[in-house]
Amino acid sequence: MILVNGTPVNTTIFPDNTSQIWKVSQLEIPNTNWVMVTWEFSHEGEFMQLAQLKTLIDRMGFRCALKLKYLPYGRQDKEVSNSATFALRTFASLLNTLGFEEIIIVDPHSEIAIDLIVHSRAQYPKESIHKIIDMGLCTLACYPDKGARTKYTRVYADIIGSCHVYGEKVRDQLTGNITNYELITGQYNVVGEKILIIDDICDGGMTFKILAKDLLAAGATEVNLFVTHGIFSRGLKTLHESGINRIFTQDGEASEVQNQIAYRRL
């Protein structure tokens, strides 16, 4: 879905599956000279729609920023080889041709994205974390791997502080399977704590299921999960069955019905 100033744009899909962006009423009487485009990624074809929209905005003489609530190909950030392409670089090079004056990326998986995408900056859902804490659902943070620990101890330091536990995992890059996992508590005791696991993406959720079971076995009274981007390709039920109590994303608390609708869009 693509929105202009918060309202979905009018997209026509023709019988040959091509599309046209037109009659964008938000551009008729803009509040300012700036136009904010938000892309809530559903499928690759939306990039063509985004390109058409940017052409229209340029023709009308408006300045334009783009907000990516989810960065397509953000996890595919490896160097090119004969067996695997560097999809993020390819996507970034195409996006850069559109000439947005600013691109806001919500919780990018890697800083590589900021390096590759011109005029981009990262934005993190701090308000969402604040709300979860205010609800009494987090007395200790947990990061599922070293990468998340490095990023979020910096990003959320003013909200959560430095107290946290984390996991260390080894993943087979060819199969995607986790081959080894260990919960590292360090100087912190999880007994009696309400743990909030924090990460950027949940796809199948195997890491979170392993971690939740380990945290509960170590004495945590409750385990909740916050992921900025909830794909939940295996549904929410399997996460709850592992011991995760409540699940949140940047858009609020996740429900099974909402997830089924969102996943069908993907």
N, C-alpha and C positions, 0 to 999 in steps of 0.2 A: 504494500500500500504506500502511495506517495501523497503527502499532504502539503498544501501551501497555506502558510499562516494558520495552521491547525485544522484545516478543512480538507478532506480528500478531494483529489482532482477528478475531473470527469474523463474517464478512459473509455474509448470505443474499441472493441475487439471485432475485427472483420472476419468473414468466413475462412480466409486463408491463415488465420491466427496472427496476423500483424495487428498493430494497434495504432491509435491516434490519440494524442492529448490535445484537447481543444476546449473552448468555452470555459476557461478557468475564471470564474466570476471574481475570485479573490484579487485578480490582477486589474480589474476594472477601476476600482477606487481604493488603492492601497493606503493604509494609514501612514506609512512613511515611504521613503525612497528605497528602503530595505525590504527584501522578501525572504522569508525563512521557509526553506523546503525541508521536510522531514521524510526520510525514507525508512519505513518499517519493512524490512526485507521479507519477501515471500518466495520469489523465484528470480532466476537470472533475467528473464524477459523484461523485468521492470527497469533494467538498466537502459534499454532503448527508450522506454517511456520517460525516464529521467533526462536523457539526452534531448528528447523532443521538448520537454518542459523548459530546460535551460535555454534552448534556442529561442523559445517563445519569450522567456523573461528577458533575454538579452535584446531581442528585437524591440521590446517595449521600453528598454532603457533603464531597467531597475538593477540595483546592486543586489547580490544574492549570496546567502549562506546556506549550507547544507548540514543537517544533523542526521547522523547514521545511528539509529538505536541499536543496530546490530551490524557489524562489519562483515560483509560477505568475504569468504576466503581468509579471514583473519587468523585461523588456526593453521592454514597451509602456507607456512612461512619458512620453508626450507629451500636450500639452494637447488637450482635446476640440475637434473641428471637425466639420463636416458630412460629411467624407470619412474621418475616423479618430477612433475613440473612445479615451478615456483609460482603457484596460482595467485598469491597475494601481489607479487610484483606485476604480473600481467594485468590484474584488476586495477591496481594503483595507476599504472601507465594510462589505461583507458579513462579512468576517473579524472586524472589530471588534465586531460584534453578538454574537459567541460569548462574549466576556468572558474570554479567557485572561488569567491574571495575569502571564504572561511569554511572549513569543514570540521564539525564537532563529532568526535567518535566516542560513543558511550562505552567506557570500560574496554578498550582494545586488549586483545589477548597478549599482544607483544608490542614493545616500543618500536619494533621494526616498522609497523604500520605508520607511525608518526613520521618516521624517517622517509618513507616512500611516498606518502601522500602529501602533496603540496598544500601549504596553508592549513594544515590540520593540527588539532589539539585534542587531548583526551579530556573527557568529563566523567566523573564518577558519581554514582547514586548515593551520596552521603546522607541525603534526607531520608532515604529508605532505611538505611542502617540506624539512623537516629530513632525512627519510629519503632523499629523492632526492639531497641534497647528500652525505649519509653514504655513499651508493652510488658516489660519485665521478662523478656525471653532470652536474654543474654547476660550472663555474669562472667563469661570467659570466651574469648574468640578462639577459633581453630582454623588453621589454613591447611589445605589438603596436600600441599607439596612445597618444595623450596621456592619455586617461581611465584606462587601466590603469597607465600610468606614475605618474600623480598618486596613485592609490589605493595601489598596491602598494609604492612607495618608502616610504610611511608605514607600511603594515601589516607588511611584512616587513623593515623596517630592521634589526631586532635579529638577523635570520637571515642576510640577504644583504648588508646594508650599502648603501652608496650607489652602488657601481659597477654600471653597466648600460648597455645600448644600447636603442634603441626605434625604432618605426616611426611614420610619419605617413601617415594615409590620408584620402582623400576618398571618401565613399560617396553614391551617388544614393539619396535617401530614398524615392523612389517605387518603384524597382526593387530596391533593396538591393545593387546591383552596386558594386564598388570601381572608381572612375574614375581614381584616381591613388594611388601608394604610393611611399614613399621610406624607406630605412633610414638612421637617424641614429646614427652611432657616436660622434660628439663626440671627446672626448679618449681614448677607449678603442679599442684595437686588438683585433679579433676573431680575428686570425690565431693558430692553434694552440689556441684556446679551445673548451671544451665548453659550448655555449650551452643554457640552459634557458629556453624561451619560457613565460611565465606569463600566464594570463588567467582570467576567470571562466567563460566558456561557449565551447564549440566546437559549432557547428551543422553547416553544410556544410564549414567549414574553409578557405575560399578565402584569407583573410588569412594564416593560418598557412602555407599552401603557398607563397604568394608570399614570405613572410618567410624561410622555411627555405631556399629557393633562393638568396635574396640573401645570407643569412648564410654559406652554404657557398661561394658565389662570392667572398665577401670574405675567405675563408681559414679559417673555423671548421672544426675537425676533426670535430665532432659536434653535431647539433641534436636536443634532446629537447623534449617538450611536456608542460606541466602545465596542465590546466584543471579547475577545481573541479567543473563540471557538464558532463559529456560526453554531448551528444545524438548527435553523429556521424551525422547523417542521410544522409550519402553514404558511410558506412562508414569503416573505418580504413585500408584498402588505399591509397586515393588520397592519404592523408596520408603514409604510408610511402614511396610512390612519389615524393613531392616532396623526399624526403631526410630526413624526420623519423625518427629512430632508434627511440625508445621514447616511449610515450604514457601519461600517468598522470592519474587523477582523484582526488577525495577518497576513493574506495573502493579505491584501489590501481592497479596497472598494468592498462590496458585491453587486452582481447583481442577479436578479430573475432567469436568465437562469443558471448561475453558481450554484446557490443554488439548483435548481431542479436536476442538475446532481449530486451534492455532496450528496444530501439527498437520492437519489436512491441508491447510494453506501452504505449508512448506512442501 
